[in-house]
Amino acid sequence: MSAASLNQPFAALPAVAAPPDGPLHVGLIMDGNRRWAKARGLPRALGHKAGVEAVRRAIQAAADAGIGWLTLFAFSSENWRRSADEVRDLTGLLRIYLRREVATLAKNGVRLRVIGERERFGPETVAAIEAAERATAHNTKLNLTVALSYGARAEIAAAARAIAQEVAAGRLDPASIGEETLTRHLATRDIPDPDLIIRTSGEQRLSNFLLWQAAYAEFVFLDVLWPDFDASHLGQALTEYRRRVRRFGVGSG
């Protein structure tokens, strides 16, 4: 994986104020499509299709809640190991979503960007992604980031390679390398770190999602399958987040 594949150049994102009681940036690990379909005796593809409907609800709910940044973990780098049929279903849904939803995103003030190895989806999908990013580039109500063919370890490795290349070229002093250096080389370099990460389906792990950025995030694990996710579940997670005291390593008790 090249550093360029994960570190796409983006124009600066607009500043968005957080709700008074936060959070500013929410990450969502969308899990449970296949289990949802299996529990209903439905084809797996219909579970993924129902998951797309939940994406629409989540975006609207986040915008209504005043959240400035929303990052959706839509397709991990590990998902390529799934069956060819399922990967085809998922990538087909992605193309359909991009064709049908861009106008709605633009109308509702949502700016879309995609991080991850987009080139793995093929030229047709890459072109659709780039067109969607251009069409929504000037929106400021909600910054929506979709992680596609994304893995946090690969992202960090790509950043390390880019830093090593700068050192080898004499543009960077190794002694000056710190946390900020690596952060500047990540795909999320112009996005605030997530305050809250939500995972559906009852599983309690990050699954290689925003590992560096999640250093001080709060985690909420919901016992709901992703296709059933709606504004009430987001509200539940926000209530839990606001109940907590965030000290960022300062103080105790």
ZADRENVEX-35951 format. One line per 3 residues: number of its first residue (from 0); their letters; for each residue x, y, z of C-alpha. Coordinates in steps of 0.1 Angstrom, whole numbers. Example, Ala and Ser with C-alpha at 12.3 -4.5 7.8 and 13.67 -1.06 7.14 Angstrom:
BEGIN
0> as> 123,-45,78 ~ 137,-11,71
This chain:
BEGIN
0> msa> 0,0,0 ~ 14,34,-9 ~ 12,64,13
3> asl> -7,83,-14 ~ -35,57,-14 ~ -44,66,21
6> nqp> -33,102,23 ~ -54,118,-4 ~ -50,156,-7
9> faa> -81,174,4 ~ -89,211,7 ~ -91,224,42
12> lpa> -123,215,59 ~ -145,242,74 ~ -145,249,111
15> vaa> -177,236,127 ~ -186,244,163 ~ -194,215,186
18> ppd> -226,213,205 ~ -222,230,239 ~ -220,196,256
21> gpl> -202,178,227 ~ -192,157,209 ~ -177,174,179
24> hvg> -166,142,160 ~ -184,109,162 ~ -170,76,147
27> lim> -194,48,138 ~ -185,12,134 ~ -215,-2,115
30> dgn> -218,-38,124 ~ -245,-64,122 ~ -259,-64,86
33> rrw> -253,-101,80 ~ -267,-111,114 ~ -297,-89,108
36> aka> -305,-107,75 ~ -298,-142,89 ~ -322,-136,119
39> rgl> -349,-128,94 ~ -342,-156,69 ~ -332,-131,43
42> pra> -303,-131,18 ~ -272,-114,30 ~ -274,-87,3
45> lgh> -307,-75,18 ~ -290,-70,51 ~ -264,-48,35
48> kag> -292,-29,17 ~ -310,-23,50 ~ -277,-11,63
51> vea> -276,16,37 ~ -310,28,50 ~ -295,30,84
54> vrr> -266,51,70 ~ -292,77,58 ~ -308,78,92
57> aiq> -275,82,110 ~ -263,110,88 ~ -296,129,93
60> aaa> -296,122,130 ~ -260,135,133 ~ -268,166,114
63> dag> -299,172,136 ~ -278,168,167 ~ -253,194,156
66> igw> -224,170,152 ~ -198,186,129 ~ -178,155,119
69> ltl> -191,120,114 ~ -169,91,103 ~ -184,59,91
72> faf> -164,26,90 ~ -181,12,59 ~ -156,-13,45
75> sse> -125,-25,62 ~ -93,-36,44 ~ -101,-70,60
78> nwr> -135,-72,43 ~ -118,-81,10 ~ -113,-116,25
81> rsa> -151,-122,24 ~ -166,-142,-4 ~ -165,-128,-39
84> dev> -203,-126,-40 ~ -205,-105,-8 ~ -177,-82,-20
87> rdl> -196,-77,-52 ~ -228,-70,-34 ~ -211,-44,-12
90> tgl> -192,-26,-39 ~ -224,-26,-61 ~ -243,-9,-32
93> lri> -215,16,-29 ~ -218,26,-65 ~ -256,28,-62
96> ylr> -253,49,-31 ~ -229,74,-47 ~ -252,78,-77
99> rev> -284,83,-58 ~ -274,101,-26 ~ -249,128,-37
102> atl> -277,153,-46 ~ -293,147,-12 ~ -260,152,6
105> akn> -253,184,-13 ~ -288,197,-7 ~ -285,190,31
108> gvr> -251,207,35 ~ -231,175,39 ~ -195,174,27
111> lrv> -184,139,17 ~ -148,126,17 ~ -135,91,15
114> ige> -104,77,31 ~ -87,44,24 ~ -76,24,-6
117> rer> -102,37,-30 ~ -83,25,-60 ~ -90,-11,-51
120> fgp> -127,-6,-60 ~ -118,0,-97 ~ -118,31,-120
123> etv> -156,33,-122 ~ -161,35,-85 ~ -131,58,-80
126> aai> -146,82,-105 ~ -179,82,-87 ~ -162,88,-54
129> eaa> -142,118,-68 ~ -174,132,-84 ~ -192,130,-51
132> era> -164,147,-33 ~ -164,175,-58 ~ -201,179,-57
135> tah> -202,183,-19 ~ -169,201,-14 ~ -184,235,-4
138> ntk> -209,222,22 ~ -204,231,58 ~ -232,216,79
141> lnl> -217,182,84 ~ -183,168,74 ~ -190,131,65
144> tva> -160,109,62 ~ -165,73,49 ~ -137,48,55
147> lsy> -135,24,26 ~ -110,-4,23 ~ -95,13,54
150> gar> -73,-2,81 ~ -57,19,108 ~ -25,-1,109
153> aei> -20,3,72 ~ -27,40,76 ~ -1,43,103
156> aaa> 24,23,82 ~ 18,45,52 ~ 24,76,73
159> ara> 57,61,86 ~ 68,54,51 ~ 61,90,40
162> iaq> 80,103,70 ~ 109,80,62 ~ 110,93,27
165> eva> 112,129,39 ~ 140,120,62 ~ 159,102,34
168> agr> 154,132,12 ~ 169,155,38 ~ 136,174,43
171> ldp> 130,163,78 ~ 153,160,109 ~ 147,127,126
174> asi> 152,144,160 ~ 121,166,153 ~ 97,137,147
177> gee> 70,136,173 ~ 33,127,176 ~ 23,158,155
180> tlt> 46,146,127 ~ 27,113,123 ~ -6,130,127
183> rhl> 1,153,98 ~ 8,123,76 ~ -25,105,83
186> atr> -55,104,61 ~ -74,123,89 ~ -48,150,93
189> dip> -73,179,89 ~ -100,163,110 ~ -103,165,148
192> dpd> -98,133,167 ~ -131,115,175 ~ -146,124,208
195> lii> -169,94,207 ~ -168,61,189 ~ -200,40,187
198> rts> -201,3,177 ~ -233,-15,170 ~ -241,-53,172
201> geq> -229,-57,208 ~ -193,-64,198 ~ -167,-45,219
204> rls> -136,-39,198 ~ -123,-13,174 ~ -115,-37,146
207> nfl> -86,-16,132 ~ -106,16,131 ~ -89,50,138
210> lwq> -64,34,163 ~ -41,65,165 ~ -69,90,165
213> aay> -90,72,192 ~ -64,77,219 ~ -88,97,241
216> aef> -121,88,225 ~ -150,76,246 ~ -165,43,235
219> vfl> -202,33,235 ~ -211,-3,224 ~ -248,-7,215
222> dvl> -266,-40,215 ~ -284,-32,182 ~ -277,-45,148
225> wpd> -267,-18,123 ~ -298,-20,100 ~ -320,-12,131
228> fda> -299,19,141 ~ -318,51,142 ~ -318,86,159
231> shl> -328,71,192 ~ -297,49,193 ~ -275,79,185
234> gqa> -293,98,212 ~ -286,70,237 ~ -249,71,229
237> lte> -248,109,231 ~ -265,108,265 ~ -239,82,278
240> yrr> -210,103,264 ~ -223,135,281 ~ -226,116,314
243> rvr> -189,109,314 ~ -161,132,327 ~ -132,135,302
246> rfg> -99,143,319 ~ -74,136,291 ~ -50,121,316
249> vgs> -52,151,339 ~ -65,145,374 ~ -78,114,390
252> g> -108,100,407
